[in-house]
């Protein structure tokens, strides 16, 4: 059985720019645009470490509204 490393994930929503960031605290070595509103950052091995979603409330609607009204920051 393979040993898995637990990765701590953080979520941040920036009200002023309507940006949602979900990621680990591992450093990114590169980033690529998935489309005009979504950016995925990867580590040196090419593994995703974060995703940034611009215009998040338009794309994710009720999820972002719930996040913005919660204590999660």
N, CA, C and O atoms as CSV, one atom per row, in Angstrom:
chain,resi,resn,atom,element,x,y,z
A,1,UNK,N,N,0.837,-1.169,0.000
A,1,UNK,CA,C,0.000,0.000,0.000
A,1,UNK,C,C,0.888,1.239,0.000
A,1,UNK,O,O,1.847,1.320,0.767
A,2,UNK,N,N,0.575,2.182,-0.841
A,2,UNK,CA,C,1.350,3.420,-0.945
A,2,UNK,C,C,1.029,4.334,0.232
A,2,UNK,O,O,-0.105,4.391,0.706
A,3,UNK,N,N,2.042,5.037,0.685
A,3,UNK,CA,C,1.856,6.007,1.753
A,3,UNK,C,C,1.441,7.334,1.142
A,3,UNK,O,O,2.063,7.807,0.191
A,4,UNK,N,N,0.403,7.928,1.682
A,4,UNK,CA,C,-0.059,9.212,1.174
A,4,UNK,C,C,0.330,10.312,2.141
A,4,UNK,O,O,0.232,10.146,3.357
A,5,UNK,N,N,0.768,11.429,1.601
A,5,UNK,CA,C,1.089,12.594,2.403
A,5,UNK,C,C,-0.154,13.458,2.505
A,5,UNK,O,O,-0.771,13.801,1.497
A,6,UNK,N,N,-0.515,13.806,3.734
A,6,UNK,CA,C,-1.682,14.665,3.919
A,6,UNK,C,C,-1.323,16.077,3.486
A,6,UNK,O,O,-0.318,16.635,3.927
A,7,UNK,N,N,-2.144,16.646,2.629
A,7,UNK,CA,C,-1.919,17.995,2.117
A,7,UNK,C,C,-2.955,18.924,2.722
A,7,UNK,O,O,-4.158,18.711,2.578
A,8,UNK,N,N,-2.482,19.944,3.393
A,8,UNK,CA,C,-3.398,20.912,3.984
A,8,UNK,C,C,-3.888,21.854,2.892
A,8,UNK,O,O,-3.092,22.444,2.162
A,9,UNK,N,N,-5.192,21.986,2.790
A,9,UNK,CA,C,-5.792,22.846,1.775
A,9,UNK,C,C,-6.396,24.076,2.439
A,9,UNK,O,O,-7.026,23.985,3.493
A,10,UNK,N,N,-6.197,25.211,1.815
A,10,UNK,CA,C,-6.743,26.478,2.291
A,10,UNK,C,C,-7.693,27.027,1.236
A,10,UNK,O,O,-7.538,26.764,0.044
A,11,UNK,N,N,-8.667,27.783,1.687
A,11,UNK,CA,C,-9.607,28.452,0.791
A,11,UNK,C,C,-9.671,29.919,1.174
A,11,UNK,O,O,-9.800,30.257,2.351
A,12,UNK,N,N,-9.579,30.784,0.184
A,12,UNK,CA,C,-9.681,32.224,0.425
A,12,UNK,C,C,-10.619,32.829,-0.623
A,12,UNK,O,O,-10.531,32.514,-1.810
A,13,UNK,N,N,-11.511,33.696,-0.163
A,13,UNK,CA,C,-12.362,34.438,-1.082
A,13,UNK,C,C,-12.087,35.915,-0.860
A,13,UNK,O,O,-12.144,36.400,0.270
A,14,UNK,N,N,-11.789,36.630,-1.939
A,14,UNK,CA,C,-11.491,38.055,-1.889
A,14,UNK,C,C,-12.692,38.808,-2.456
A,14,UNK,O,O,-12.893,38.881,-3.669
A,15,UNK,N,N,-13.480,39.364,-1.539
A,15,UNK,CA,C,-14.716,40.068,-1.893
A,15,UNK,C,C,-14.485,41.208,-2.882
A,15,UNK,O,O,-15.247,41.384,-3.832
A,16,UNK,N,N,-13.427,41.977,-2.647
A,16,UNK,CA,C,-13.189,43.177,-3.457
A,16,UNK,C,C,-12.887,42.875,-4.916
A,16,UNK,O,O,-13.138,43.708,-5.786
A,17,UNK,N,N,-12.347,41.687,-5.192
A,17,UNK,CA,C,-12.035,41.326,-6.580
A,17,UNK,C,C,-12.858,40.136,-7.080
A,17,UNK,O,O,-12.699,39.707,-8.223
A,18,UNK,N,N,-13.746,39.597,-6.214
A,18,UNK,CA,C,-14.570,38.434,-6.549
A,18,UNK,C,C,-13.695,37.285,-7.045
A,18,UNK,O,O,-13.958,36.677,-8.082
A,19,UNK,N,N,-12.643,37.009,-6.267
A,19,UNK,CA,C,-11.677,35.968,-6.614
A,19,UNK,C,C,-11.691,34.881,-5.551
A,19,UNK,O,O,-11.634,35.171,-4.356
A,20,UNK,N,N,-11.766,33.628,-5.987
A,20,UNK,CA,C,-11.700,32.480,-5.095
A,20,UNK,C,C,-10.376,31.775,-5.331
A,20,UNK,O,O,-10.020,31.475,-6.471
A,21,UNK,N,N,-9.642,31.509,-4.246
A,21,UNK,CA,C,-8.371,30.783,-4.319
A,21,UNK,C,C,-8.497,29.547,-3.451
A,21,UNK,O,O,-8.885,29.644,-2.287
A,22,UNK,N,N,-8.175,28.389,-4.002
A,22,UNK,CA,C,-8.169,27.130,-3.264
A,22,UNK,C,C,-6.818,26.490,-3.532
A,22,UNK,O,O,-6.435,26.303,-4.687
A,23,UNK,N,N,-6.094,26.155,-2.473
A,23,UNK,CA,C,-4.792,25.565,-2.714
A,23,UNK,C,C,-4.117,25.041,-1.473
A,23,UNK,O,O,-4.627,25.146,-0.357
A,24,UNK,N,N,-2.963,24.477,-1.703
A,24,UNK,CA,C,-2.104,24.023,-0.625
A,24,UNK,C,C,-1.090,25.126,-0.367
A,24,UNK,O,O,-1.034,26.115,-1.097
A,25,UNK,N,N,-0.311,24.952,0.651
A,25,UNK,CA,C,0.708,25.947,0.962
A,25,UNK,C,C,2.042,25.614,0.300
A,25,UNK,O,O,3.055,26.257,0.575
A,26,UNK,N,N,2.040,24.605,-0.575
A,26,UNK,CA,C,3.262,24.260,-1.309
A,26,UNK,C,C,3.532,25.323,-2.367
A,26,UNK,O,O,2.596,25.865,-2.954
A,27,UNK,N,N,4.798,25.624,-2.614
A,27,UNK,CA,C,5.125,26.661,-3.601
A,27,UNK,C,C,4.803,26.233,-5.036
A,27,UNK,O,O,4.938,25.065,-5.402
A,28,UNK,N,N,4.384,27.191,-5.818
A,28,UNK,CA,C,4.093,26.956,-7.237
A,28,UNK,C,C,5.323,27.283,-8.068
A,28,UNK,O,O,6.040,28.243,-7.787
A,29,UNK,N,N,5.556,26.478,-9.087
A,29,UNK,CA,C,6.665,26.714,-10.007
A,29,UNK,C,C,6.169,27.260,-11.339
A,29,UNK,O,O,6.918,27.901,-12.077
A,30,UNK,N,N,4.897,27.000,-11.639
A,30,UNK,CA,C,4.337,27.476,-12.903
A,30,UNK,C,C,2.830,27.623,-12.759
A,30,UNK,O,O,2.223,27.103,-11.823
A,31,UNK,N,N,2.249,28.333,-13.695
A,31,UNK,CA,C,0.794,28.509,-13.709
A,31,UNK,C,C,0.324,28.473,-15.149
A,31,UNK,O,O,1.031,28.892,-16.066
A,32,UNK,N,N,-0.882,27.965,-15.328
A,32,UNK,CA,C,-1.437,27.981,-16.686
A,32,UNK,C,C,-2.903,28.380,-16.641
A,32,UNK,O,O,-3.651,27.994,-15.743
A,33,UNK,N,N,-3.282,29.151,-17.622
A,33,UNK,CA,C,-4.670,29.585,-17.755
A,33,UNK,C,C,-5.480,28.438,-18.347
A,33,UNK,O,O,-5.176,27.944,-19.433
A,34,UNK,N,N,-6.503,28.024,-17.627
A,34,UNK,CA,C,-7.410,26.995,-18.134
A,34,UNK,C,C,-8.426,27.647,-19.066
A,34,UNK,O,O,-8.769,27.103,-20.116
A,35,UNK,N,N,-8.892,28.812,-18.663
A,35,UNK,CA,C,-9.686,29.687,-19.523
A,35,UNK,C,C,-9.471,31.102,-19.009
A,35,UNK,O,O,-8.587,31.319,-18.180
A,36,UNK,N,N,-10.239,32.058,-19.467
A,36,UNK,CA,C,-9.961,33.451,-19.096
A,36,UNK,C,C,-10.201,33.745,-17.622
A,36,UNK,O,O,-9.743,34.776,-17.129
A,37,UNK,N,N,-10.909,32.871,-16.898
A,37,UNK,CA,C,-11.216,33.113,-15.490
A,37,UNK,C,C,-10.600,32.107,-14.523
A,37,UNK,O,O,-10.747,32.263,-13.311
A,38,UNK,N,N,-9.922,31.090,-15.018
A,38,UNK,CA,C,-9.405,30.031,-14.150
A,38,UNK,C,C,-7.919,29.811,-14.410
A,38,UNK,O,O,-7.490,29.608,-15.546
A,39,UNK,N,N,-7.140,29.858,-13.317
A,39,UNK,CA,C,-5.694,29.646,-13.393
A,39,UNK,C,C,-5.335,28.503,-12.453
A,39,UNK,O,O,-5.749,28.506,-11.293
A,40,UNK,N,N,-4.575,27.531,-12.934
A,40,UNK,CA,C,-4.087,26.433,-12.108
A,40,UNK,C,C,-2.584,26.589,-11.962
A,40,UNK,O,O,-1.861,26.722,-12.949
A,41,UNK,N,N,-2.123,26.571,-10.711
A,41,UNK,CA,C,-0.690,26.657,-10.425
A,41,UNK,C,C,-0.187,25.276,-10.048
A,41,UNK,O,O,-0.862,24.534,-9.335
A,42,UNK,N,N,1.018,24.929,-10.535
A,42,UNK,CA,C,1.589,23.605,-10.314
A,42,UNK,C,C,2.963,23.712,-9.669
A,42,UNK,O,O,3.654,24.721,-9.812
A,43,UNK,N,N,3.351,22.653,-8.955
A,43,UNK,CA,C,4.681,22.610,-8.372
A,43,UNK,C,C,5.692,22.169,-9.427
A,43,UNK,O,O,5.343,22.007,-10.596
A,44,UNK,N,N,6.938,21.977,-9.017
A,44,UNK,CA,C,7.991,21.610,-9.974
A,44,UNK,C,C,7.747,20.266,-10.643
A,44,UNK,O,O,8.234,20.026,-11.748
A,45,UNK,N,N,6.991,19.381,-9.981
A,45,UNK,CA,C,6.685,18.065,-10.551
A,45,UNK,C,C,5.467,18.108,-11.467
A,45,UNK,O,O,5.085,17.090,-12.044
A,46,UNK,N,N,4.856,19.289,-11.601
A,46,UNK,CA,C,3.679,19.420,-12.454
A,46,UNK,C,C,2.371,19.094,-11.760
A,46,UNK,O,O,1.322,19.031,-12.401
A,47,UNK,N,N,2.428,18.884,-10.438
A,47,UNK,CA,C,1.221,18.590,-9.671
A,47,UNK,C,C,0.516,19.889,-9.298
A,47,UNK,O,O,1.174,20.841,-8.878
A,48,UNK,N,N,-0.795,19.951,-9.438
A,48,UNK,CA,C,-1.523,21.173,-9.072
A,48,UNK,C,C,-1.375,21.478,-7.581
A,48,UNK,O,O,-1.489,20.588,-6.739
A,49,UNK,N,N,-1.120,22.746,-7.272
A,49,UNK,CA,C,-1.035,23.181,-5.877
A,49,UNK,C,C,-2.104,24.211,-5.547
A,49,UNK,O,O,-2.415,24.423,-4.375
A,50,UNK,N,N,-2.674,24.859,-6.570
A,50,UNK,CA,C,-3.758,25.810,-6.309
A,50,UNK,C,C,-4.549,26.084,-7.580
A,50,UNK,O,O,-4.102,25.844,-8.702
A,51,UNK,N,N,-5.751,26.601,-7.339
A,51,UNK,CA,C,-6.600,27.050,-8.435
A,51,UNK,C,C,-7.144,28.422,-8.045
A,51,UNK,O,O,-7.593,28.625,-6.917
A,52,UNK,N,N,-7.101,29.345,-8.976
A,52,UNK,CA,C,-7.619,30.695,-8.773
A,52,UNK,C,C,-8.767,30.905,-9.750
A,52,UNK,O,O,-8.629,30.665,-10.950
A,53,UNK,N,N,-9.903,31.356,-9.220
A,53,UNK,CA,C,-11.084,31.562,-10.053
A,53,UNK,C,C,-11.497,33.025,-9.962
A,53,UNK,O,O,-11.944,33.492,-8.914
A,54,UNK,N,N,-11.345,33.733,-11.060
A,54,UNK,CA,C,-11.785,35.130,-11.152
A,54,UNK,C,C,-13.279,35.151,-11.464
A,54,UNK,O,O,-13.803,34.205,-12.052
A,55,UNK,N,N,-13.965,36.222,-11.075
A,55,UNK,CA,C,-15.420,36.340,-11.273
A,55,UNK,C,C,-16.120,35.123,-10.678
A,55,UNK,O,O,-17.037,34.558,-11.274
A,56,UNK,N,N,-15.668,34.735,-9.495
A,56,UNK,CA,C,-16.118,33.496,-8.868
A,56,UNK,C,C,-17.620,33.449,-8.628
A,56,UNK,O,O,-18.236,32.402,-8.829
A,57,UNK,N,N,-18.219,34.543,-8.206
A,57,UNK,CA,C,-19.661,34.496,-7.924
A,57,UNK,C,C,-20.476,34.260,-9.191
A,57,UNK,O,O,-21.540,33.643,-9.138
A,58,UNK,N,N,-19.991,34.741,-10.317
A,58,UNK,CA,C,-20.686,34.507,-11.590
A,58,UNK,C,C,-20.555,33.042,-11.999
A,58,UNK,O,O,-21.499,32.453,-12.526
A,59,UNK,N,N,-19.388,32.463,-11.756
A,59,UNK,CA,C,-19.143,31.087,-12.175
A,59,UNK,C,C,-19.662,30.053,-11.184
A,59,UNK,O,O,-20.096,28.972,-11.581
A,60,UNK,N,N,-19.619,30.382,-9.893
A,60,UNK,CA,C,-19.967,29.398,-8.871
A,60,UNK,C,C,-21.169,29.788,-8.022
A,60,UNK,O,O,-21.562,29.040,-7.128
A,61,UNK,N,N,-21.747,30.931,-8.287
A,61,UNK,CA,C,-22.991,31.374,-7.672
A,61,UNK,C,C,-23.142,31.157,-6.187
A,61,UNK,O,O,-22.449,31.785,-5.387
A,62,UNK,N,N,-24.051,30.263,-5.811
A,62,UNK,CA,C,-24.434,30.096,-4.415
A,62,UNK,C,C,-23.284,29.622,-3.538
A,62,UNK,O,O,-23.253,29.949,-2.352
A,63,UNK,N,N,-22.338,28.863,-4.082
A,63,UNK,CA,C,-21.181,28.422,-3.296
A,63,UNK,C,C,-20.383,29.617,-2.805
A,63,UNK,O,O,-20.022,29.678,-1.630
A,64,UNK,N,N,-20.104,30.561,-3.683
A,64,UNK,CA,C,-19.321,31.742,-3.315
A,64,UNK,C,C,-20.102,32.618,-2.349
A,64,UNK,O,O,-19.524,33.160,-1.407
A,65,UNK,N,N,-21.390,32.765,-2.561
A,65,UNK,CA,C,-22.199,33.560,-1.642
A,65,UNK,C,C,-22.168,32.965,-0.240
A,65,UNK,O,O,-22.052,33.705,0.738
A,66,UNK,N,N,-22.271,31.650,-0.123
A,66,UNK,CA,C,-22.203,30.992,1.185
A,66,UNK,C,C,-20.828,31.174,1.810
A,66,UNK,O,O,-20.719,31.414,3.012
A,67,UNK,N,N,-19.782,31.061,1.006
A,67,UNK,CA,C,-18.421,31.241,1.498
A,67,UNK,C,C,-18.203,32.671,1.974
A,67,UNK,O,O,-17.591,32.886,3.021
A,68,UNK,N,N,-18.686,33.633,1.233
A,68,UNK,CA,C,-18.516,35.040,1.597
A,68,UNK,C,C,-19.243,35.380,2.893
A,68,UNK,O,O,-18.808,36.262,3.633
A,69,UNK,N,N,-20.336,34.695,3.172
A,69,UNK,CA,C,-21.111,34.963,4.379
A,69,UNK,C,C,-20.710,34.096,5.562
A,69,UNK,O,O,-21.324,34.179,6.626
A,70,UNK,N,N,-19.692,33.271,5.391
A,70,UNK,CA,C,-19.240,32.403,6.476
A,70,UNK,C,C,-18.020,33.014,7.152
A,70,UNK,O,O,-17.559,34.092,6.779
A,71,UNK,N,N,-17.514,32.315,8.138
A,71,UNK,CA,C,-16.299,32.746,8.828
A,71,UNK,C,C,-15.051,32.160,8.191
A,71,UNK,O,O,-13.951,32.351,8.710
A,72,UNK,N,N,-15.192,31.458,7.091
A,72,UNK,CA,C,-14.049,30.848,6.412
A,72,UNK,C,C,-13.353,31.911,5.590
A,72,UNK,O,O,-13.963,32.523,4.714
A,73,UNK,N,N,-12.091,32.132,5.864
A,73,UNK,CA,C,-11.292,33.118,5.127
A,73,UNK,C,C,-9.910,32.578,4.899
A,73,UNK,O,O,-9.076,33.252,4.295
